[in-house]
Amino acid sequence: MFTVLLVVCIGQDPQCFNIRDEWGPYTSLEQCGQRLERLASDVEQNFSPVIFFQRKCILNEEVETKEKA
């Protein structure tokens, strides 16, 4: 299972944060990739300027590890 994770900075005086998709997890990397592109596009359209530091699909076990840290 895969989850979408975006790390973005928004604005002239950047505020950085993680965006994790609440619609997942997705059973395939392809499904996750499609959702990743849609979510990234929505962020770009609604917040400007935006810098993406990470855009990726991660295995759920990676999500659990990061949440424990």
Secondary structure as GFF3:
##gff-version 3
##sequence-region A 1 69
A	DSSP	beta_strand	2	10	.	.	.	ID=ss1
A	DSSP	beta_strand	15	20	.	.	.	ID=ss2
A	DSSP	alpha_helix	29	46	.	.	.	ID=ss3
A	DSSP	beta_strand	50	59	.	.	.	ID=ss4
A	DSSP	alpha_helix	60	68	.	.	.	ID=ss5
###
